[in-house]
Amino acid sequence: MTMTLQDARLRWPGCESYRPGDSAALNAEILGLMRTGVKRASCEAWEVFEDGAEALPVAGRVDIALDWQGRPALATRTLEVLRLPFEEVTEGMALEQGEFRDLAHWRAGYRAYLERAGRYRPGFEMMLERFELVEDLGT
């Protein structure tokens, strides 16, 4: 039986849900990297959380990563949340995200992602979340 979002919220009270990526293909790629443990960190523009578009991750909280159709795919626990300027993200931080070859690849990829979302501008801040996989929910 596949877990519903309501089931997940009952199992992990206080959890938030989020859908990684901005396309079905990127969502599937990111969830795959998270499942295998290759992806152990994620970034987003800090203003996404200030705008209320998404809930800020909280260290210790379990959250639910959704597939592109909005079904629970993974339960993850936030280990650390950092706030830092885009230019201060290090190569080590970029590589923890799993989908990038090096810092230059990360910068190009995130710049393109943030430009698609209308959020890129010089000097803005990023949220870096380190997390661990709690459970694969099977979607």
CYANA upper distance limits for C-alpha pairs under 8 A (distance plus 0.5 A):
  2 THR  CA    137 LEU  CA      7.72
  2 THR  CA    138 GLY  CA      7.36
  2 THR  CA    139 THR  CA      7.93
  3 MET  CA      7 ASP  CA      6.42
  3 MET  CA      8 ALA  CA      7.18
  3 MET  CA     72 PRO  CA      7.19
  3 MET  CA    137 LEU  CA      7.08
  4 THR  CA      8 ALA  CA      6.83
  4 THR  CA     71 ARG  CA      7.20
  4 THR  CA     72 PRO  CA      6.84
  5 LEU  CA      9 ARG  CA      6.69
  5 LEU  CA     71 ARG  CA      7.27
  5 LEU  CA     72 PRO  CA      6.33
  6 GLN  CA     10 LEU  CA      6.85
  7 ASP  CA     11 ARG  CA      6.70
  8 ALA  CA     12 TRP  CA      6.45
  8 ALA  CA     64 ILE  CA      7.94
  8 ALA  CA     72 PRO  CA      8.12
  9 ARG  CA     13 PRO  CA      5.86
  9 ARG  CA     14 GLY  CA      7.51
  9 ARG  CA     15 CYS  CA      6.63
 12 TRP  CA     62 VAL  CA      7.06
 12 TRP  CA     63 ASP  CA      8.31
 14 GLY  CA     61 ARG  CA      8.13
 15 CYS  CA     61 ARG  CA      7.11
 15 CYS  CA     62 VAL  CA      6.06
 15 CYS  CA     63 ASP  CA      5.17
 15 CYS  CA     64 ILE  CA      7.35
 16 GLU  CA     55 ALA  CA      7.32
 16 GLU  CA     62 VAL  CA      8.21
 16 GLU  CA     63 ASP  CA      5.44
 16 GLU  CA     64 ILE  CA      6.73
 17 SER  CA     63 ASP  CA      6.20
 17 SER  CA     64 ILE  CA      5.05
 17 SER  CA     65 ALA  CA      6.35
 17 SER  CA     66 LEU  CA      7.29
 18 TYR  CA     54 GLU  CA      7.96
 18 TYR  CA     63 ASP  CA      8.27
 18 TYR  CA     64 ILE  CA      6.91
 18 TYR  CA     65 ALA  CA      5.70
 18 TYR  CA     66 LEU  CA      6.41
 19 ARG  CA     27 ASN  CA      7.72
 19 ARG  CA     65 ALA  CA      6.19
 19 ARG  CA     66 LEU  CA      5.27
 19 ARG  CA     67 ASP  CA      6.81
 19 ARG  CA     68 TRP  CA      7.26
 19 ARG  CA     70 GLY  CA      7.70
 20 PRO  CA     26 LEU  CA      8.24
 20 PRO  CA     27 ASN  CA      5.84
 20 PRO  CA     30 ILE  CA      7.27
 20 PRO  CA     31 LEU  CA      8.07
 20 PRO  CA     65 ALA  CA      7.41
 20 PRO  CA     66 LEU  CA      7.74
 20 PRO  CA     67 ASP  CA      8.30
 21 GLY  CA     26 LEU  CA      5.74
 21 GLY  CA     27 ASN  CA      5.21
 21 GLY  CA     30 ILE  CA      7.65
 22 ASP  CA     26 LEU  CA      7.08
 22 ASP  CA     27 ASN  CA      7.38
 22 ASP  CA    113 TYR  CA      8.41
 23 SER  CA     27 ASN  CA      6.50
 23 SER  CA     68 TRP  CA      8.02
 24 ALA  CA     28 ALA  CA      6.68
 24 ALA  CA     68 TRP  CA      5.90
 25 ALA  CA     29 GLU  CA      6.72
 26 LEU  CA     30 ILE  CA      6.56
 27 ASN  CA     31 LEU  CA      6.64
 27 ASN  CA     67 ASP  CA      7.06
 27 ASN  CA     68 TRP  CA      6.71
 28 ALA  CA     32 GLY  CA      6.60
 28 ALA  CA     67 ASP  CA      7.55
 28 ALA  CA     68 TRP  CA      8.04
 29 GLU  CA     33 LEU  CA      6.82
 30 ILE  CA     34 MET  CA      6.68
 30 ILE  CA     39 LYS  CA      8.05
 30 ILE  CA     99 GLU  CA      8.13
 31 LEU  CA     35 ARG  CA      6.59
 31 LEU  CA     65 ALA  CA      8.36
 31 LEU  CA     67 ASP  CA      8.08
 31 LEU  CA     73 ALA  CA      8.12
 31 LEU  CA     74 LEU  CA      8.28
 32 GLY  CA     36 THR  CA      6.94
 33 LEU  CA     37 GLY  CA      6.77
 33 LEU  CA     38 VAL  CA      5.70
 33 LEU  CA     39 LYS  CA      5.60
 33 LEU  CA     98 GLY  CA      7.06
 33 LEU  CA     99 GLU  CA      8.08
 34 MET  CA     38 VAL  CA      6.62
 34 MET  CA     39 LYS  CA      5.26
 34 MET  CA     40 ARG  CA      7.24
 34 MET  CA    133 LEU  CA      7.72
 35 ARG  CA     74 LEU  CA      8.20
 35 ARG  CA    133 LEU  CA      7.79
 35 ARG  CA    136 ASP  CA      7.39
 37 GLY  CA    132 GLU  CA      8.50
 37 GLY  CA    133 LEU  CA      7.93
 38 VAL  CA     96 GLU  CA      7.95
 38 VAL  CA     97 GLN  CA      7.97
 38 VAL  CA     98 GLY  CA      5.69
 39 LYS  CA     96 GLU  CA      6.44
 39 LYS  CA     97 GLN  CA      5.20
 39 LYS  CA     98 GLY  CA      4.81
 39 LYS  CA     99 GLU  CA      7.82
 40 ARG  CA     96 GLU  CA      5.97
 40 ARG  CA     97 GLN  CA      6.30
 40 ARG  CA     98 GLY  CA      7.70
 40 ARG  CA    130 ARG  CA      6.32
 40 ARG  CA    131 PHE  CA      6.02
 40 ARG  CA    132 GLU  CA      6.80
 41 ALA  CA     93 MET  CA      8.06
 41 ALA  CA     96 GLU  CA      5.93
 41 ALA  CA     97 GLN  CA      5.21
 41 ALA  CA     98 GLY  CA      8.37
 41 ALA  CA    128 LEU  CA      7.39
 41 ALA  CA    129 GLU  CA      5.86
 41 ALA  CA    130 ARG  CA      4.75
 41 ALA  CA    131 PHE  CA      6.38
 42 SER  CA     96 GLU  CA      8.48
 42 SER  CA     97 GLN  CA      6.10
 42 SER  CA    128 LEU  CA      6.22
 42 SER  CA    129 GLU  CA      5.76
 42 SER  CA    130 ARG  CA      7.15
 43 CYS  CA    126 MET  CA      6.97
 43 CYS  CA    127 MET  CA      5.86
 43 CYS  CA    128 LEU  CA      4.99
 43 CYS  CA    129 GLU  CA      6.77
 44 GLU  CA     48 VAL  CA      7.76
 44 GLU  CA    126 MET  CA      6.14
 44 GLU  CA    127 MET  CA      5.78
 44 GLU  CA    128 LEU  CA      7.36
 45 ALA  CA     49 PHE  CA      8.39
 45 ALA  CA    114 LEU  CA      8.07
 45 ALA  CA    119 ARG  CA      7.71
 45 ALA  CA    124 PHE  CA      8.08
 45 ALA  CA    125 GLU  CA      6.68
 45 ALA  CA    126 MET  CA      5.02
 45 ALA  CA    127 MET  CA      6.51
 46 TRP  CA     50 GLU  CA      7.21
 46 TRP  CA     83 ARG  CA      7.79
 46 TRP  CA    124 PHE  CA      8.44
 46 TRP  CA    125 GLU  CA      6.06
 46 TRP  CA    126 MET  CA      5.35
 46 TRP  CA    127 MET  CA      5.67
 47 GLU  CA     51 ASP  CA      6.30
 47 GLU  CA    125 GLU  CA      8.23
 48 VAL  CA     52 GLY  CA      6.87
 48 VAL  CA     53 ALA  CA      5.86
 48 VAL  CA     54 GLU  CA      6.64
 49 PHE  CA     53 ALA  CA      6.46
 49 PHE  CA     54 GLU  CA      5.82
 49 PHE  CA     55 ALA  CA      6.42
 49 PHE  CA     56 LEU  CA      6.05
 57 PRO  CA     61 ARG  CA      7.97
 57 PRO  CA     78 THR  CA      7.07
 57 PRO  CA     81 VAL  CA      7.39
 57 PRO  CA    129 GLU  CA      7.66
 58 VAL  CA     78 THR  CA      6.70
 58 VAL  CA     80 GLU  CA      8.08
 58 VAL  CA     81 VAL  CA      7.44
 59 ALA  CA     77 ARG  CA      7.98
 59 ALA  CA     78 THR  CA      5.24
 59 ALA  CA     79 LEU  CA      5.48
 59 ALA  CA     80 GLU  CA      5.76
 59 ALA  CA     81 VAL  CA      7.09
 60 GLY  CA     77 ARG  CA      6.49
 60 GLY  CA     78 THR  CA      5.90
 60 GLY  CA     79 LEU  CA      6.48
 61 ARG  CA     77 ARG  CA      6.05
 61 ARG  CA     78 THR  CA      6.32
 62 VAL  CA     75 ALA  CA      6.87
 62 VAL  CA     76 THR  CA      5.84
 62 VAL  CA     77 ARG  CA      4.74
 62 VAL  CA     78 THR  CA      7.04
 62 VAL  CA    134 VAL  CA      8.26
 63 ASP  CA     75 ALA  CA      6.16
 63 ASP  CA     76 THR  CA      5.91
 63 ASP  CA     77 ARG  CA      6.83
 63 ASP  CA     78 THR  CA      8.26
 64 ILE  CA     72 PRO  CA      6.70
 64 ILE  CA     73 ALA  CA      7.69
 64 ILE  CA     74 LEU  CA      6.23
 64 ILE  CA     75 ALA  CA      5.13
 64 ILE  CA     76 THR  CA      6.85
 65 ALA  CA     72 PRO  CA      6.54
 65 ALA  CA     73 ALA  CA      6.19
 65 ALA  CA     74 LEU  CA      5.60
 65 ALA  CA     75 ALA  CA      6.78
 65 ALA  CA     76 THR  CA      7.83
 66 LEU  CA     70 GLY  CA      5.66
 66 LEU  CA     71 ARG  CA      5.67
 66 LEU  CA     72 PRO  CA      5.01
 66 LEU  CA     73 ALA  CA      5.66
 66 LEU  CA     74 LEU  CA      7.52
 67 ASP  CA     71 ARG  CA      5.88
 67 ASP  CA     72 PRO  CA      6.91
 67 ASP  CA     73 ALA  CA      6.27
 67 ASP  CA    139 THR  CA      7.72
 71 ARG  CA    139 THR  CA      7.66
 72 PRO  CA    137 LEU  CA      6.93
 72 PRO  CA    139 THR  CA      7.41
 73 ALA  CA    136 ASP  CA      6.87
 73 ALA  CA    137 LEU  CA      5.40
 73 ALA  CA    138 GLY  CA      6.40
 73 ALA  CA    139 THR  CA      5.42
 74 LEU  CA    133 LEU  CA      7.76
 74 LEU  CA    134 VAL  CA      8.05
 74 LEU  CA    135 GLU  CA      6.33
 74 LEU  CA    136 ASP  CA      5.20
 74 LEU  CA    137 LEU  CA      5.63
 74 LEU  CA    138 GLY  CA      8.03
 75 ALA  CA    133 LEU  CA      6.77
 75 ALA  CA    134 VAL  CA      5.77
 75 ALA  CA    135 GLU  CA      5.57
 75 ALA  CA    136 ASP  CA      7.00
 75 ALA  CA    137 LEU  CA      7.54
 76 THR  CA    131 PHE  CA      6.83
 76 THR  CA    132 GLU  CA      6.04
 76 THR  CA    133 LEU  CA      5.06
 76 THR  CA    134 VAL  CA      5.53
 76 THR  CA    135 GLU  CA      7.54
 77 ARG  CA    131 PHE  CA      5.92
 77 ARG  CA    132 GLU  CA      5.84
 77 ARG  CA    133 LEU  CA      6.97
 77 ARG  CA    134 VAL  CA      6.80
 78 THR  CA    129 GLU  CA      7.27
 78 THR  CA    130 ARG  CA      6.54
 78 THR  CA    131 PHE  CA      4.82
 78 THR  CA    132 GLU  CA      7.14
 79 LEU  CA    129 GLU  CA      7.90
 79 LEU  CA    130 ARG  CA      5.89
 79 LEU  CA    131 PHE  CA      5.48
 79 LEU  CA    132 GLU  CA      7.52
 80 GLU  CA    129 GLU  CA      6.19
 80 GLU  CA    130 ARG  CA      5.64
 80 GLU  CA    131 PHE  CA      7.52
 81 VAL  CA    127 MET  CA      7.28
 81 VAL  CA    128 LEU  CA      6.19
 81 VAL  CA    129 GLU  CA      5.09
 81 VAL  CA    130 ARG  CA      7.07
 82 LEU  CA    127 MET  CA      6.15
 82 LEU  CA    128 LEU  CA      5.55
 82 LEU  CA    129 GLU  CA      6.99
 83 ARG  CA    125 GLU  CA      7.12
 83 ARG  CA    126 MET  CA      6.26
 83 ARG  CA    127 MET  CA      5.33
 83 ARG  CA    128 LEU  CA      6.99
 84 LEU  CA     88 GLU  CA      6.86
 84 LEU  CA     89 VAL  CA      7.64
 84 LEU  CA    125 GLU  CA      5.81
 84 LEU  CA    126 MET  CA      5.92
 84 LEU  CA    127 MET  CA      7.18
 84 LEU  CA    128 LEU  CA      8.32
 85 PRO  CA     89 VAL  CA      7.57
 85 PRO  CA    123 GLY  CA      6.70
 85 PRO  CA    124 PHE  CA      6.29
 85 PRO  CA    125 GLU  CA      4.60
 85 PRO  CA    126 MET  CA      6.27
 86 PHE  CA    123 GLY  CA      7.15
 86 PHE  CA    124 PHE  CA      6.65
 86 PHE  CA    125 GLU  CA      5.98
 86 PHE  CA    126 MET  CA      6.10
 87 GLU  CA    123 GLY  CA      7.81
 89 VAL  CA     93 MET  CA      6.76
 89 VAL  CA     94 ALA  CA      7.47
 90 THR  CA     94 ALA  CA      6.78
 90 THR  CA    103 LEU  CA      7.31
 91 GLU  CA     95 LEU  CA      6.59
 91 GLU  CA    102 ASP  CA      6.56
 91 GLU  CA    103 LEU  CA      5.11
 92 GLY  CA     96 GLU  CA      6.82
 93 MET  CA     97 GLN  CA      7.52
 94 ALA  CA     98 GLY  CA      8.19
 94 ALA  CA    100 PHE  CA      7.21
 94 ALA  CA    102 ASP  CA      7.30
 94 ALA  CA    103 LEU  CA      6.34
 94 ALA  CA    106 TRP  CA      6.43
 95 LEU  CA     99 GLU  CA      7.92
 95 LEU  CA    100 PHE  CA      6.49
 95 LEU  CA    101 ARG  CA      7.41
 95 LEU  CA    102 ASP  CA      6.89
 95 LEU  CA    103 LEU  CA      8.00
100 PHE  CA    105 HIS  CA      6.28
100 PHE  CA    106 TRP  CA      6.01
101 ARG  CA    105 HIS  CA      6.49
101 ARG  CA    106 TRP  CA      7.97
102 ASP  CA    106 TRP  CA      6.82
103 LEU  CA    107 ARG  CA      6.61
104 ALA  CA    108 ALA  CA      6.69
105 HIS  CA    109 GLY  CA      6.50
106 TRP  CA    110 TYR  CA      6.42
107 ARG  CA    111 ARG  CA      6.31
108 ALA  CA    112 ALA  CA      6.66
109 GLY  CA    113 TYR  CA      6.69
110 TYR  CA    114 LEU  CA      6.39
111 ARG  CA    115 GLU  CA      6.43
111 ARG  CA    120 TYR  CA      6.90
112 ALA  CA    116 ARG  CA      6.70
113 TYR  CA    117 ALA  CA      6.97
114 LEU  CA    118 GLY  CA      6.58
114 LEU  CA    119 ARG  CA      5.53
114 LEU  CA    120 TYR  CA      5.47
115 GLU  CA    119 ARG  CA      6.28
115 GLU  CA    120 TYR  CA      5.54
120 TYR  CA    124 PHE  CA      7.96
